[in-house]
Amino acid sequence: MKILVTGGAGYIGSICTEEILNLGDSVVVFDNLTEGHRSAIDPRAKFVEGDLGDRDFIFKTLAEEKPDAVMHFAANALVGESMTNPSKYFRNNVAYGINLIDAMVDAGVKQFVFSSTCATYGVPERVPIDERNPQRPINPYGESKLMFEHVLKWYEKIHGLVHVNLRYFNAAGASERFGEDHRIETHLIPNVLKVALGQRERVDIFGDRYDTPDGTCIRDYIHVKDLAAAHLLAIGAKHSASYNLGTGEGFSVQQVVDAARKVTGHAIPAVVKEARAGDPARLISSSLKITAELGWKPKLQRIQPILESAWAWHSKNPNGYGD
Ligand code: UFG
């Protein structure tokens, strides 16, 4: 198979690319390198530098490459930023995504895997969160991903575009070669590890008065290689579907910091700060549907091995990709 991966120079896209290539399939990475890194592109992949905002160019690329399927990772994904710059989110995550699927229709490419998010649920009615929870996003990021899910539904009805929406919980960890390096880092695990690397003095814990056992927010951290495995299963889907992708286990911010102290051997000083706007107390996935329908199961369900893999990558690459 030949798969076109948008955002293949980014954190999750680079590791999915690596896993596809390990199976012997071929990959065309399409990335504009604003969020991604040139050295995160697996050298076995073909690289096309381009921007989904350039409609003619993505049409030309799809027509020339004629992939069997497209995986769409390219997006902006910071909840906080989306609250101050919604335009960027609706433009990049919705409008430019439409350029991509129009180009697919034009080139006759019918298989699509979409990086969606549990942020489409907003504050969940039930935890663990299954796919029947109402989708009521509480920020433009989650809204932009939900809007695109809706667009896809119509492209299936009208153009026969088979798509799988994978609603990620908190991606974490690394492969041996590729890892998490955001130019603006707001995520908990890389920020905790930066303290262990001596690059930050302490980690901020955003709020300790949530309705959780230790008062800090609980999240479902899924190893990025388990996430990649789900994409590989989704690519052969006969019918469109939406699946939550998490492990079904939740860990609090405090538990993550404690586990990171064990993994790194560093004291990792932490201070409690104001709660961050828009953070629900508990986000834990039910992954029953994807297990039942695609046979997916996470290999790593505990926070410690996830942190170990992240720490291995960050200590080998203390400056990330260095660009
Ligand atoms: N947190 C801290 N200190 C930090 C960073 C984060 O206490 O320095 C807390 C947050 O308040 C939150 C938890 O750690 O409670 C996890 O925060 P992240 O920023 O690592 O991740 P989020 O859950 O906010 O968001 C991530 C992705 C989104 C995605 C979401 C799905 O950034 O794109 O997971 O759950 F939608």
Boltz pocket constraint, residues with backbone or C-beta under 6 A from the ligand:
constraints:
  - pocket:
      binder: B
      contacts: [[A, 77], [A, 78], [A, 79], [A, 117], [A, 118], [A, 119], [A, 168], [A, 169], [A, 170], [A, 171], [A, 186], [A, 187], [A, 188], [A, 189], [A, 191], [A, 203], [A, 204], [A, 205], [A, 206], [A, 207], [A, 217], [A, 218], [A, 219], [A, 253], [A, 276], [A, 279], [A, 280], [A, 283]]
      max_distance: 6.0
